[in-house]
Amino acid sequence: MEYPKSELFEKLADIEHQRWADWQNFLHSKCKIKTKAALAGMSVIKINNGLIIPQDCVERWERQINTPYSELTKKEKDSDREQVMRYWKLITNKK
């Protein structure tokens, strides 16, 4: 997807990243840490109405939480840009 070449657009994408990081920090603060040994052999991801987040996702998201928008990969920035596109037309009054 082609994104607008605009300083405002990039600032909004930066805000989207920070908004997401704040939410992820909150979400992670509510999680209980389990050791790999305690999870060995588990093949289900929903147990007793709780969720287990795969370790690779936790590691990736923790890295992204601690990475400023300006240092994200293009693919990671595009994820934030996609969120800005949801309301970009509203801001720019374009249909």
PDB file of N, CA, C and O in Angstrom:
ATOM      1  N   MET A   1       0.848  -1.184   0.000  1.00  0.00           N
ATOM      2  CA  MET A   1       0.000   0.000   0.000  1.00  0.00           C
ATOM      3  C   MET A   1       0.886   1.236   0.000  1.00  0.00           C
ATOM      4  O   MET A   1       1.941   1.271   0.632  1.00  0.00           O
ATOM      5  N   GLU A   2       0.433   2.234  -0.716  1.00  0.00           N
ATOM      6  CA  GLU A   2       1.147   3.513  -0.769  1.00  0.00           C
ATOM      7  C   GLU A   2       0.581   4.432   0.314  1.00  0.00           C
ATOM      8  O   GLU A   2      -0.628   4.651   0.381  1.00  0.00           O
ATOM      9  N   TYR A   3       1.455   4.962   1.152  1.00  0.00           N
ATOM     10  CA  TYR A   3       1.022   5.840   2.233  1.00  0.00           C
ATOM     11  C   TYR A   3       1.343   7.285   1.881  1.00  0.00           C
ATOM     12  O   TYR A   3       2.291   7.543   1.139  1.00  0.00           O
ATOM     13  N   PRO A   4       0.565   8.235   2.403  1.00  0.00           N
ATOM     14  CA  PRO A   4       0.836   9.646   2.129  1.00  0.00           C
ATOM     15  C   PRO A   4       2.242  10.055   2.581  1.00  0.00           C
ATOM     16  O   PRO A   4       2.720   9.630   3.633  1.00  0.00           O
ATOM     17  N   LYS A   5       2.873  10.866   1.784  1.00  0.00           N
ATOM     18  CA  LYS A   5       4.185  11.416   2.128  1.00  0.00           C
ATOM     19  C   LYS A   5       3.923  12.743   2.839  1.00  0.00           C
ATOM     20  O   LYS A   5       3.854  13.801   2.213  1.00  0.00           O
ATOM     21  N   SER A   6       3.781  12.660   4.144  1.00  0.00           N
ATOM     22  CA  SER A   6       3.392  13.833   4.919  1.00  0.00           C
ATOM     23  C   SER A   6       4.021  13.757   6.300  1.00  0.00           C
ATOM     24  O   SER A   6       4.040  12.702   6.934  1.00  0.00           O
ATOM     25  N   GLU A   7       4.533  14.886   6.753  1.00  0.00           N
ATOM     26  CA  GLU A   7       5.100  14.952   8.103  1.00  0.00           C
ATOM     27  C   GLU A   7       4.022  14.665   9.152  1.00  0.00           C
ATOM     28  O   GLU A   7       4.275  13.972  10.137  1.00  0.00           O
ATOM     29  N   LEU A   8       2.818  15.204   8.933  1.00  0.00           N
ATOM     30  CA  LEU A   8       1.709  14.960   9.856  1.00  0.00           C
ATOM     31  C   LEU A   8       1.376  13.472   9.899  1.00  0.00           C
ATOM     32  O   LEU A   8       1.176  12.908  10.975  1.00  0.00           O
ATOM     33  N   PHE A   9       1.317  12.835   8.727  1.00  0.00           N
ATOM     34  CA  PHE A   9       0.992  11.411   8.668  1.00  0.00           C
ATOM     35  C   PHE A   9       1.996  10.601   9.482  1.00  0.00           C
ATOM     36  O   PHE A   9       1.604   9.712  10.238  1.00  0.00           O
ATOM     37  N   GLU A  10       3.272  10.894   9.337  1.00  0.00           N
ATOM     38  CA  GLU A  10       4.314  10.163  10.077  1.00  0.00           C
ATOM     39  C   GLU A  10       4.237  10.458  11.577  1.00  0.00           C
ATOM     40  O   GLU A  10       4.480   9.565  12.389  1.00  0.00           O
ATOM     41  N   LYS A  11       3.908  11.682  11.951  1.00  0.00           N
ATOM     42  CA  LYS A  11       3.740  11.997  13.374  1.00  0.00           C
ATOM     43  C   LYS A  11       2.583  11.207  13.961  1.00  0.00           C
ATOM     44  O   LYS A  11       2.666  10.720  15.089  1.00  0.00           O
ATOM     45  N   LEU A  12       1.509  11.081  13.200  1.00  0.00           N
ATOM     46  CA  LEU A  12       0.357  10.312  13.666  1.00  0.00           C
ATOM     47  C   LEU A  12       0.701   8.823  13.771  1.00  0.00           C
ATOM     48  O   LEU A  12       0.252   8.145  14.695  1.00  0.00           O
ATOM     49  N   ALA A  13       1.487   8.324  12.837  1.00  0.00           N
ATOM     50  CA  ALA A  13       1.917   6.924  12.905  1.00  0.00           C
ATOM     51  C   ALA A  13       2.790   6.701  14.137  1.00  0.00           C
ATOM     52  O   ALA A  13       2.700   5.655  14.780  1.00  0.00           O
ATOM     53  N   ASP A  14       3.626   7.670  14.466  1.00  0.00           N
ATOM     54  CA  ASP A  14       4.455   7.608  15.672  1.00  0.00           C
ATOM     55  C   ASP A  14       3.549   7.548  16.914  1.00  0.00           C
ATOM     56  O   ASP A  14       3.799   6.768  17.832  1.00  0.00           O
ATOM     57  N   ILE A  15       2.506   8.372  16.932  1.00  0.00           N
ATOM     58  CA  ILE A  15       1.554   8.361  18.046  1.00  0.00           C
ATOM     59  C   ILE A  15       0.838   7.018  18.116  1.00  0.00           C
ATOM     60  O   ILE A  15       0.623   6.484  19.204  1.00  0.00           O
ATOM     61  N   GLU A  16       0.470   6.472  16.964  1.00  0.00           N
ATOM     62  CA  GLU A  16      -0.179   5.154  16.935  1.00  0.00           C
ATOM     63  C   GLU A  16       0.736   4.093  17.547  1.00  0.00           C
ATOM     64  O   GLU A  16       0.275   3.230  18.294  1.00  0.00           O
ATOM     65  N   HIS A  17       2.013   4.155  17.235  1.00  0.00           N
ATOM     66  CA  HIS A  17       2.956   3.195  17.804  1.00  0.00           C
ATOM     67  C   HIS A  17       3.004   3.344  19.323  1.00  0.00           C
ATOM     68  O   HIS A  17       2.977   2.348  20.046  1.00  0.00           O
ATOM     69  N   GLN A  18       3.072   4.573  19.803  1.00  0.00           N
ATOM     70  CA  GLN A  18       3.131   4.796  21.248  1.00  0.00           C
ATOM     71  C   GLN A  18       1.835   4.359  21.928  1.00  0.00           C
ATOM     72  O   GLN A  18       1.861   3.798  23.023  1.00  0.00           O
ATOM     73  N   ARG A  19       0.691   4.622  21.268  1.00  0.00           N
ATOM     74  CA  ARG A  19      -0.591   4.188  21.800  1.00  0.00           C
ATOM     75  C   ARG A  19      -0.622   2.667  21.928  1.00  0.00           C
ATOM     76  O   ARG A  19      -1.055   2.129  22.947  1.00  0.00           O
ATOM     77  N   TRP A  20      -0.156   1.979  20.876  1.00  0.00           N
ATOM     78  CA  TRP A  20      -0.106   0.523  20.900  1.00  0.00           C
ATOM     79  C   TRP A  20       0.844   0.029  22.000  1.00  0.00           C
ATOM     80  O   TRP A  20       0.515  -0.895  22.743  1.00  0.00           O
ATOM     81  N   ALA A  21       2.017   0.650  22.095  1.00  0.00           N
ATOM     82  CA  ALA A  21       3.001   0.248  23.105  1.00  0.00           C
ATOM     83  C   ALA A  21       2.443   0.435  24.514  1.00  0.00           C
ATOM     84  O   ALA A  21       2.658  -0.409  25.383  1.00  0.00           O
ATOM     85  N   ASP A  22       1.735   1.525  24.741  1.00  0.00           N
ATOM     86  CA  ASP A  22       1.117   1.756  26.056  1.00  0.00           C
ATOM     87  C   ASP A  22       0.104   0.655  26.367  1.00  0.00           C
ATOM     88  O   ASP A  22       0.067   0.139  27.485  1.00  0.00           O
ATOM     89  N   TRP A  23      -0.716   0.297  25.381  1.00  0.00           N
ATOM     90  CA  TRP A  23      -1.702  -0.761  25.578  1.00  0.00           C
ATOM     91  C   TRP A  23      -1.005  -2.086  25.859  1.00  0.00           C
ATOM     92  O   TRP A  23      -1.400  -2.813  26.770  1.00  0.00           O
ATOM     93  N   GLN A  24       0.024  -2.404  25.085  1.00  0.00           N
ATOM     94  CA  GLN A  24       0.749  -3.666  25.276  1.00  0.00           C
ATOM     95  C   GLN A  24       1.400  -3.708  26.656  1.00  0.00           C
ATOM     96  O   GLN A  24       1.378  -4.746  27.317  1.00  0.00           O
ATOM     97  N   ASN A  25       1.975  -2.596  27.095  1.00  0.00           N
ATOM     98  CA  ASN A  25       2.556  -2.544  28.446  1.00  0.00           C
ATOM     99  C   ASN A  25       1.495  -2.850  29.499  1.00  0.00           C
ATOM    100  O   ASN A  25       1.741  -3.611  30.435  1.00  0.00           O
ATOM    101  N   PHE A  26       0.320  -2.255  29.340  1.00  0.00           N
ATOM    102  CA  PHE A  26      -0.772  -2.515  30.271  1.00  0.00           C
ATOM    103  C   PHE A  26      -1.167  -3.988  30.221  1.00  0.00           C
ATOM    104  O   PHE A  26      -1.297  -4.635  31.260  1.00  0.00           O
ATOM    105  N   LEU A  27      -1.355  -4.509  29.029  1.00  0.00           N
ATOM    106  CA  LEU A  27      -1.752  -5.905  28.863  1.00  0.00           C
ATOM    107  C   LEU A  27      -0.722  -6.847  29.480  1.00  0.00           C
ATOM    108  O   LEU A  27      -1.075  -7.778  30.204  1.00  0.00           O
ATOM    109  N   HIS A  28       0.545  -6.599  29.189  1.00  0.00           N
ATOM    110  CA  HIS A  28       1.607  -7.452  29.737  1.00  0.00           C
ATOM    111  C   HIS A  28       1.664  -7.349  31.262  1.00  0.00           C
ATOM    112  O   HIS A  28       2.017  -8.317  31.935  1.00  0.00           O
ATOM    113  N   SER A  29       1.320  -6.188  31.806  1.00  0.00           N
ATOM    114  CA  SER A  29       1.348  -6.033  33.265  1.00  0.00           C
ATOM    115  C   SER A  29       0.276  -6.883  33.938  1.00  0.00           C
ATOM    116  O   SER A  29       0.383  -7.179  35.128  1.00  0.00           O
ATOM    117  N   LYS A  30      -0.738  -7.274  33.207  1.00  0.00           N
ATOM    118  CA  LYS A  30      -1.818  -8.091  33.744  1.00  0.00           C
ATOM    119  C   LYS A  30      -1.558  -9.589  33.583  1.00  0.00           C
ATOM    120  O   LYS A  30      -2.316 -10.411  34.099  1.00  0.00           O
ATOM    121  N   CYS A  31      -0.497  -9.942  32.874  1.00  0.00           N
ATOM    122  CA  CYS A  31      -0.184 -11.350  32.603  1.00  0.00           C
ATOM    123  C   CYS A  31       0.657 -11.950  33.720  1.00  0.00           C
ATOM    124  O   CYS A  31       1.411 -11.255  34.401  1.00  0.00           O
ATOM    125  N   LYS A  32       0.509 -13.238  33.884  1.00  0.00           N
ATOM    126  CA  LYS A  32       1.349 -13.980  34.814  1.00  0.00           C
ATOM    127  C   LYS A  32       2.425 -14.679  34.001  1.00  0.00           C
ATOM    128  O   LYS A  32       2.147 -15.253  32.948  1.00  0.00           O
ATOM    129  N   ILE A  33       3.648 -14.628  34.494  1.00  0.00           N
ATOM    130  CA  ILE A  33       4.764 -15.250  33.794  1.00  0.00           C
ATOM    131  C   ILE A  33       4.845 -16.720  34.177  1.00  0.00           C
ATOM    132  O   ILE A  33       4.877 -17.072  35.356  1.00  0.00           O
ATOM    133  N   LYS A  34       4.878 -17.556  33.175  1.00  0.00           N
ATOM    134  CA  LYS A  34       5.025 -19.001  33.378  1.00  0.00           C
ATOM    135  C   LYS A  34       6.376 -19.419  32.807  1.00  0.00           C
ATOM    136  O   LYS A  34       6.845 -18.848  31.822  1.00  0.00           O
ATOM    137  N   THR A  35       6.984 -20.396  33.417  1.00  0.00           N
ATOM    138  CA  THR A  35       8.249 -20.897  32.886  1.00  0.00           C
ATOM    139  C   THR A  35       7.965 -21.869  31.745  1.00  0.00           C
ATOM    140  O   THR A  35       6.878 -22.441  31.661  1.00  0.00           O
ATOM    141  N   LYS A  36       8.940 -22.047  30.880  1.00  0.00           N
ATOM    142  CA  LYS A  36       8.783 -23.000  29.787  1.00  0.00           C
ATOM    143  C   LYS A  36       8.524 -24.398  30.325  1.00  0.00           C
ATOM    144  O   LYS A  36       7.768 -25.162  29.724  1.00  0.00           O
ATOM    145  N   ALA A  37       9.134 -24.738  31.434  1.00  0.00           N
ATOM    146  CA  ALA A  37       8.942 -26.066  32.021  1.00  0.00           C
ATOM    147  C   ALA A  37       7.480 -26.266  32.421  1.00  0.00           C
ATOM    148  O   ALA A  37       6.933 -27.355  32.247  1.00  0.00           O
ATOM    149  N   ALA A  38       6.850 -25.226  32.952  1.00  0.00           N
ATOM    150  CA  ALA A  38       5.450 -25.330  33.370  1.00  0.00           C
ATOM    151  C   ALA A  38       4.516 -25.477  32.173  1.00  0.00           C
ATOM    152  O   ALA A  38       3.413 -26.007  32.302  1.00  0.00           O
ATOM    153  N   LEU A  39       4.962 -25.005  31.005  1.00  0.00           N
ATOM    154  CA  LEU A  39       4.130 -25.058  29.810  1.00  0.00           C
ATOM    155  C   LEU A  39       4.458 -26.239  28.902  1.00  0.00           C
ATOM    156  O   LEU A  39       3.789 -26.448  27.890  1.00  0.00           O
ATOM    157  N   ALA A  40       5.469 -27.001  29.252  1.00  0.00           N
ATOM    158  CA  ALA A  40       5.902 -28.114  28.405  1.00  0.00           C
ATOM    159  C   ALA A  40       4.746 -29.059  28.124  1.00  0.00           C
ATOM    160  O   ALA A  40       4.013 -29.459  29.029  1.00  0.00           O
ATOM    161  N   GLY A  41       4.600 -29.401  26.876  1.00  0.00           N
ATOM    162  CA  GLY A  41       3.574 -30.351  26.480  1.00  0.00           C
ATOM    163  C   GLY A  41       2.202 -29.753  26.246  1.00  0.00           C
ATOM    164  O   GLY A  41       1.296 -30.465  25.813  1.00  0.00           O
ATOM    165  N   MET A  42       2.013 -28.465  26.517  1.00  0.00           N
ATOM    166  CA  MET A  42       0.708 -27.843  26.299  1.00  0.00           C
ATOM    167  C   MET A  42       0.510 -27.597  24.808  1.00  0.00           C
ATOM    168  O   MET A  42       1.382 -27.048  24.135  1.00  0.00           O
ATOM    169  N   SER A  43      -0.625 -28.002  24.314  1.00  0.00           N
ATOM    170  CA  SER A  43      -0.911 -27.757  22.906  1.00  0.00           C
ATOM    171  C   SER A  43      -2.109 -26.832  22.721  1.00  0.00           C
ATOM    172  O   SER A  43      -2.404 -26.419  21.599  1.00  0.00           O
ATOM    173  N   VAL A  44      -2.793 -26.508  23.799  1.00  0.00           N
ATOM    174  CA  VAL A  44      -3.930 -25.596  23.712  1.00  0.00           C
ATOM    175  C   VAL A  44      -3.493 -24.203  24.147  1.00  0.00           C
ATOM    176  O   VAL A  44      -2.600 -24.047  24.979  1.00  0.00           O
ATOM    177  N   ILE A  45      -4.135 -23.200  23.572  1.00  0.00           N
ATOM    178  CA  ILE A  45      -3.758 -21.837  23.945  1.00  0.00           C
ATOM    179  C   ILE A  45      -4.788 -21.183  24.860  1.00  0.00           C
ATOM    180  O   ILE A  45      -4.543 -20.093  25.376  1.00  0.00           O
ATOM    181  N   LYS A  46      -5.939 -21.831  25.070  1.00  0.00           N
ATOM    182  CA  LYS A  46      -6.941 -21.264  25.972  1.00  0.00           C
ATOM    183  C   LYS A  46      -7.230 -22.290  27.058  1.00  0.00           C
ATOM    184  O   LYS A  46      -7.708 -23.391  26.784  1.00  0.00           O
ATOM    185  N   ILE A  47      -6.931 -21.910  28.291  1.00  0.00           N
ATOM    186  CA  ILE A  47      -7.107 -22.813  29.417  1.00  0.00           C
ATOM    187  C   ILE A  47      -7.850 -22.071  30.519  1.00  0.00           C
ATOM    188  O   ILE A  47      -7.423 -20.996  30.941  1.00  0.00           O
ATOM    189  N   ASN A  48      -8.958 -22.637  30.987  1.00  0.00           N
ATOM    190  CA  ASN A  48      -9.733 -22.029  32.078  1.00  0.00           C
ATOM    191  C   ASN A  48     -10.009 -20.548  31.831  1.00  0.00           C
ATOM    192  O   ASN A  48      -9.835 -19.719  32.724  1.00  0.00           O
ATOM    193  N   ASN A  49     -10.432 -20.228  30.632  1.00  0.00           N
ATOM    194  CA  ASN A  49     -10.752 -18.854  30.240  1.00  0.00           C
ATOM    195  C   ASN A  49      -9.564 -17.897  30.317  1.00  0.00           C
ATOM    196  O   ASN A  49      -9.747 -16.680  30.352  1.00  0.00           O
ATOM    197  N   GLY A  50      -8.374 -18.433  30.344  1.00  0.00           N
ATOM    198  CA  GLY A  50      -7.174 -17.602  30.309  1.00  0.00           C
ATOM    199  C   GLY A  50      -6.475 -17.800  28.978  1.00  0.00           C
ATOM    200  O   GLY A  50      -6.769 -18.749  28.251  1.00  0.00           O
ATOM    201  N   LEU A  51      -5.565 -16.919  28.661  1.00  0.00           N
ATOM    202  CA  LEU A  51      -4.833 -17.011  27.405  1.00  0.00           C
ATOM    203  C   LEU A  51      -3.348 -17.164  27.685  1.00  0.00           C
ATOM    204  O   LEU A  51      -2.818 -16.595  28.639  1.00  0.00           O
ATOM    205  N   ILE A  52      -2.700 -17.928  26.852  1.00  0.00           N
ATOM    206  CA  ILE A  52      -1.252 -18.049  26.900  1.00  0.00           C
ATOM    207  C   ILE A  52      -0.721 -17.422  25.619  1.00  0.00           C
ATOM    208  O   ILE A  52      -1.102 -17.834  24.523  1.00  0.00           O
ATOM    209  N   ILE A  53       0.146 -16.440  25.743  1.00  0.00           N
ATOM    210  CA  ILE A  53       0.722 -15.771  24.586  1.00  0.00           C
ATOM    211  C   ILE A  53       2.006 -16.513  24.217  1.00  0.00           C
ATOM    212  O   ILE A  53       2.873 -16.707  25.069  1.00  0.00           O
ATOM    213  N   PRO A  54       2.136 -16.930  22.954  1.00  0.00           N
ATOM    214  CA  PRO A  54       3.354 -17.638  22.549  1.00  0.00           C
ATOM    215  C   PRO A  54       4.607 -16.796  22.824  1.00  0.00           C
ATOM    216  O   PRO A  54       4.603 -15.579  22.644  1.00  0.00           O
ATOM    217  N   GLN A  55       5.667 -17.462  23.259  1.00  0.00           N
ATOM    218  CA  GLN A  55       6.908 -16.790  23.645  1.00  0.00           C
ATOM    219  C   GLN A  55       7.473 -15.916  22.523  1.00  0.00           C
ATOM    220  O   GLN A  55       7.961 -14.817  22.784  1.00  0.00           O
ATOM    221  N   ASP A  56       7.411 -16.393  21.285  1.00  0.00           N
ATOM    222  CA  ASP A  56       7.972 -15.600  20.189  1.00  0.00           C
ATOM    223  C   ASP A  56       7.212 -14.286  20.011  1.00  0.00           C
ATOM    224  O   ASP A  56       7.810 -13.270  19.657  1.00  0.00           O
ATOM    225  N   CYS A  57       5.903 -14.297  20.254  1.00  0.00           N
ATOM    226  CA  CYS A  57       5.115 -13.063  20.187  1.00  0.00           C
ATOM    227  C   CYS A  57       5.505 -12.117  21.319  1.00  0.00           C
ATOM    228  O   CYS A  57       5.679 -10.918  21.103  1.00  0.00           O
ATOM    229  N   VAL A  58       5.641 -12.662  22.523  1.00  0.00           N
ATOM    230  CA  VAL A  58       6.035 -11.842  23.674  1.00  0.00           C
ATOM    231  C   VAL A  58       7.380 -11.175  23.397  1.00  0.00           C
ATOM    232  O   VAL A  58       7.538  -9.977  23.630  1.00  0.00           O
ATOM    233  N   GLU A  59       8.334 -11.934  22.909  1.00  0.00           N
ATOM    234  CA  GLU A  59       9.671 -11.377  22.644  1.00  0.00           C
ATOM    235  C   GLU A  59       9.614 -10.289  21.576  1.00  0.00           C
ATOM    236  O   GLU A  59      10.232  -9.235  21.726  1.00  0.00           O
ATOM    237  N   ARG A  60       8.870 -10.544  20.496  1.00  0.00           N
ATOM    238  CA  ARG A  60       8.759  -9.557  19.419  1.00  0.00           C
ATOM    239  C   ARG A  60       8.066  -8.298  19.918  1.00  0.00           C
ATOM    240  O   ARG A  60       8.529  -7.189  19.652  1.00  0.00           O
ATOM    241  N   TRP A  61       6.957  -8.458  20.642  1.00  0.00           N
ATOM    242  CA  TRP A  61       6.210  -7.296  21.113  1.00  0.00           C
ATOM    243  C   TRP A  61       6.976  -6.508  22.161  1.00  0.00           C
ATOM    244  O   TRP A  61       6.913  -5.278  22.178  1.00  0.00           O
ATOM    245  N   GLU A  62       7.699  -7.200  23.039  1.00  0.00           N
ATOM    246  CA  GLU A  62       8.520  -6.494  24.032  1.00  0.00           C
ATOM    247  C   GLU A  62       9.588  -5.654  23.328  1.00  0.00           C
ATOM    248  O   GLU A  62       9.858  -4.525  23.735  1.00  0.00           O
ATOM    249  N   ARG A  63      10.187  -6.200  22.281  1.00  0.00           N
ATOM    250  CA  ARG A  63      11.192  -5.448  21.521  1.00  0.00           C
ATOM    251  C   ARG A  63      10.540  -4.237  20.870  1.00  0.00           C
ATOM    252  O   ARG A  63      11.094  -3.138  20.913  1.00  0.00           O
ATOM    253  N   GLN A  64       9.366  -4.427  20.268  1.00  0.00           N
ATOM    254  CA  GLN A  64       8.684  -3.312  19.609  1.00  0.00           C
ATOM    255  C   GLN A  64       8.224  -2.259  20.611  1.00  0.00           C
ATOM    256  O   GLN A  64       8.285  -1.064  20.320  1.00  0.00           O
ATOM    257  N   ILE A  65       7.772  -2.679  21.769  1.00  0.00           N
ATOM    258  CA  ILE A  65       7.371  -1.736  22.818  1.00  0.00           C
ATOM    259  C   ILE A  65       8.534  -0.813  23.171  1.00  0.00           C
ATOM    260  O   ILE A  65       8.347   0.384  23.387  1.00  0.00           O
ATOM    261  N   ASN A  66       9.717  -1.374  23.225  1.00  0.00           N
ATOM    262  CA  ASN A  66      10.906  -0.622  23.641  1.00  0.00           C
ATOM    263  C   ASN A  66      11.657   0.017  22.480  1.00  0.00           C
ATOM    264  O   ASN A  66      12.758   0.535  22.668  1.00  0.00           O
ATOM    265  N   THR A  67      11.079  -0.011  21.289  1.00  0.00           N
ATOM    266  CA  THR A  67      11.720   0.580  20.114  1.00  0.00           C
ATOM    267  C   THR A  67      10.942   1.816  19.689  1.00  0.00           C
ATOM    268  O   THR A  67       9.740   1.725  19.439  1.00  0.00           O
ATOM    269  N   PRO A  68      11.599   2.970  19.601  1.00  0.00           N
ATOM    270  CA  PRO A  68      10.907   4.169  19.104  1.00  0.00           C
ATOM    271  C   PRO A  68      10.445   3.942  17.662  1.00  0.00           C
ATOM    272  O   PRO A  68      11.059   3.177  16.918  1.00  0.00           O
ATOM    273  N   TYR A  69       9.383   4.600  17.286  1.00  0.00           N
ATOM    274  CA  TYR A  69       8.842   4.479  15.928  1.00  0.00           C
ATOM    275  C   TYR A  69       9.929   4.689  14.878  1.00  0.00           C
ATOM    276  O   TYR A  69      10.000   3.947  13.898  1.00  0.00           O
ATOM    277  N   SER A  70      10.754   5.673  15.076  1.00  0.00           N
ATOM    278  CA  SER A  70      11.790   5.998  14.076  1.00  0.00           C
ATOM    279  C   SER A  70      12.769   4.854  13.839  1.00  0.00           C
ATOM    280  O   SER A  70      13.434   4.819  12.803  1.00  0.00           O
ATOM    281  N   GLU A  71      12.867   3.926  14.773  1.00  0.00           N
ATOM    282  CA  GLU A  71      13.817   2.820  14.644  1.00  0.00           C
ATOM    283  C   GLU A  71      13.153   1.495  14.262  1.00  0.00           C
ATOM    284  O   GLU A  71      13.827   0.467  14.189  1.00  0.00           O
ATOM    285  N   LEU A  72      11.843   1.508  14.018  1.00  0.00           N
ATOM    286  CA  LEU A  72      11.153   0.293  13.604  1.00  0.00           C
ATOM    287  C   LEU A  72      11.509  -0.055  12.166  1.00  0.00           C
ATOM    288  O   LEU A  72      11.976   0.793  11.405  1.00  0.00           O
ATOM    289  N   THR A  73      11.283  -1.304  11.806  1.00  0.00           N
ATOM    290  CA  THR A  73      11.477  -1.704  10.408  1.00  0.00           C
ATOM    291  C   THR A  73      10.362  -1.089   9.566  1.00  0.00           C
ATOM    292  O   THR A  73       9.361  -0.622  10.109  1.00  0.00           O
ATOM    293  N   LYS A  74      10.529  -1.087   8.244  1.00  0.00           N
ATOM    294  CA  LYS A  74       9.493  -0.563   7.363  1.00  0.00           C
ATOM    295  C   LYS A  74       8.191  -1.328   7.575  1.00  0.00           C
ATOM    296  O   LYS A  74       7.121  -0.721   7.624  1.00  0.00           O
ATOM    297  N   LYS A  75       8.266  -2.635   7.698  1.00  0.00           N
ATOM    298  CA  LYS A  75       7.066  -3.451   7.899  1.00  0.00           C
ATOM    299  C   LYS A  75       6.356  -3.077   9.207  1.00  0.00           C
ATOM    300  O   LYS A  75       5.129  -2.995   9.255  1.00  0.00           O
ATOM    301  N   GLU A  76       7.138  -2.853  10.253  1.00  0.00           N
ATOM    302  CA  GLU A  76       6.557  -2.468  11.543  1.00  0.00           C
ATOM    303  C   GLU A  76       5.937  -1.077  11.470  1.00  0.00           C
ATOM    304  O   GLU A  76       4.858  -0.845  12.015  1.00  0.00           O
ATOM    305  N   LYS A  77       6.622  -0.145  10.792  1.00  0.00           N
ATOM    306  CA  LYS A  77       6.057   1.201  10.620  1.00  0.00           C
ATOM    307  C   LYS A  77       4.767   1.132   9.817  1.00  0.00           C
ATOM    308  O   LYS A  77       3.804   1.838  10.118  1.00  0.00           O
ATOM    309  N   ASP A  78       4.749   0.278   8.794  1.00  0.00           N
ATOM    310  CA  ASP A  78       3.551   0.164   7.962  1.00  0.00           C
ATOM    311  C   ASP A  78       2.346  -0.295   8.782  1.00  0.00           C
ATOM    312  O   ASP A  78       1.215   0.086   8.481  1.00  0.00           O
ATOM    313  N   SER A  79       2.573  -1.094   9.794  1.00  0.00           N
ATOM    314  CA  SER A  79       1.482  -1.522  10.668  1.00  0.00           C
ATOM    315  C   SER A  79       0.855  -0.318  11.370  1.00  0.00           C
ATOM    316  O   SER A  79      -0.367  -0.234  11.487  1.00  0.00           O
ATOM    317  N   ASP A  80       1.683   0.605  11.833  1.00  0.00           N
ATOM    318  CA  ASP A  80       1.177   1.830  12.464  1.00  0.00           C
ATOM    319  C   ASP A  80       0.536   2.745  11.424  1.00  0.00           C
ATOM    320  O   ASP A  80      -0.476   3.391  11.697  1.00  0.00           O
ATOM    321  N   ARG A  81       1.126   2.795  10.236  1.00  0.00           N
ATOM    322  CA  ARG A  81       0.564   3.626   9.164  1.00  0.00           C
ATOM    323  C   ARG A  81      -0.824   3.132   8.754  1.00  0.00           C
ATOM    324  O   ARG A  81      -1.701   3.937   8.441  1.00  0.00           O
ATOM    325  N   GLU A  82      -1.022   1.827   8.756  1.00  0.00           N
ATOM    326  CA  GLU A  82      -2.338   1.267   8.433  1.00  0.00           C
ATOM    327  C   GLU A  82      -3.403   1.804   9.391  1.00  0.00           C
ATOM    328  O   GLU A  82      -4.534   2.070   8.984  1.00  0.00           O
ATOM    329  N   GLN A  83      -3.039   1.961  10.655  1.00  0.00           N
ATOM    330  CA  GLN A  83      -3.991   2.478  11.632  1.00  0.00           C
ATOM    331  C   GLN A  83      -4.323   3.937  11.349  1.00  0.00           C
ATOM    332  O   GLN A  83      -5.472   4.350  11.508  1.00  0.00           O
ATOM    333  N   VAL A  84      -3.337   4.719  10.933  1.00  0.00           N
ATOM    334  CA  VAL A  84      -3.585   6.129  10.608  1.00  0.00           C
ATOM    335  C   VAL A  84      -4.506   6.236   9.394  1.00  0.00           C
ATOM    336  O   VAL A  84      -5.335   7.144   9.324  1.00  0.00           O
ATOM    337  N   MET A  85      -4.369   5.321   8.444  1.00  0.00           N
ATOM    338  CA  MET A  85      -5.206   5.353   7.244  1.00  0.00           C
ATOM    339  C   MET A  85      -6.686   5.233   7.587  1.00  0.00           C
ATOM    340  O   MET A  85      -7.533   5.672   6.809  1.00  0.00           O
ATOM    341  N   ARG A  86      -7.011   4.651   8.728  1.00  0.00           N
ATOM    342  CA  ARG A  86      -8.407   4.504   9.142  1.00  0.00           C
ATOM    343  C   ARG A  86      -9.092   5.856   9.335  1.00  0.00           C
ATOM    344  O   ARG A  86     -10.305   5.969   9.160  1.00  0.00           O
ATOM    345  N   TYR A  87      -8.326   6.869   9.691  1.00  0.00           N
ATOM    346  CA  TYR A  87      -8.933   8.184   9.934  1.00  0.00           C
ATOM    347  C   TYR A  87      -8.257   9.312   9.154  1.00  0.00           C
ATOM    348  O   TYR A  87      -8.594  10.478   9.358  1.00  0.00           O
ATOM    349  N   TRP A  88      -7.325   8.996   8.278  1.00  0.00           N
ATOM    350  CA  TRP A  88      -6.593  10.011   7.514  1.00  0.00           C
ATOM    351  C   TRP A  88      -7.541  10.869   6.674  1.00  0.00           C
ATOM    352  O   TRP A  88      -7.389  12.090   6.623  1.00  0.00           O
ATOM    353  N   LYS A  89      -8.511  10.244   6.022  1.00  0.00           N
ATOM    354  CA  LYS A  89      -9.448  11.017   5.189  1.00  0.00           C
ATOM    355  C   LYS A  89     -10.265  11.990   6.025  1.00  0.00           C
ATOM    356  O   LYS A  89     -10.596  13.078   5.556  1.00  0.00           O
ATOM    357  N   LEU A  90     -10.588  11.622   7.234  1.00  0.00           N
ATOM    358  CA  LEU A  90     -11.316  12.507   8.131  1.00  0.00           C
ATOM    359  C   LEU A  90     -10.483  13.754   8.452  1.00  0.00           C
ATOM    360  O   LEU A  90     -11.008  14.867   8.494  1.00  0.00           O
ATOM    361  N   ILE A  91      -9.211  13.557   8.671  1.00  0.00           N
ATOM    362  CA  ILE A  91      -8.320  14.676   9.011  1.00  0.00           C
ATOM    363  C   ILE A  91      -8.082  15.571   7.811  1.00  0.00           C
ATOM    364  O   ILE A  91      -8.034  16.794   7.943  1.00  0.00           O
ATOM    365  N   THR A  92      -7.932  14.965   6.637  1.00  0.00           N
ATOM    366  CA  THR A  92      -7.591  15.745   5.440  1.00  0.00           C
ATOM    367  C   THR A  92      -8.818  16.207   4.639  1.00  0.00           C
ATOM    368  O   THR A  92      -8.685  16.892   3.625  1.00  0.00           O
ATOM    369  N   ASN A  93     -10.020  15.819   5.112  1.00  0.00           N
ATOM    370  CA  ASN A  93     -11.280  16.151   4.417  1.00  0.00           C
ATOM    371  C   ASN A  93     -11.315  15.641   2.990  1.00  0.00           C
ATOM    372  O   ASN A  93     -11.914  16.267   2.116  1.00  0.00           O
ATOM    373  N   LYS A  94     -10.671  14.498   2.751  1.00  0.00           N
ATOM    374  CA  LYS A  94     -10.699  13.892   1.408  1.00  0.00           C
ATOM    375  C   LYS A  94     -11.629  12.699   1.440  1.00  0.00           C
ATOM    376  O   LYS A  94     -11.675  11.955   2.420  1.00  0.00           O
ATOM    377  N   LYS A  95     -12.365  12.526   0.364  1.00  0.00           N
ATOM    378  CA  LYS A  95     -13.299  11.396   0.273  1.00  0.00           C
ATOM    379  C   LYS A  95     -12.727  10.268  -0.516  1.00  0.00           C
ATOM    380  O   LYS A  95     -13.383   9.240  -0.688  1.00  0.00           O
TER     381      LYS A  95
END
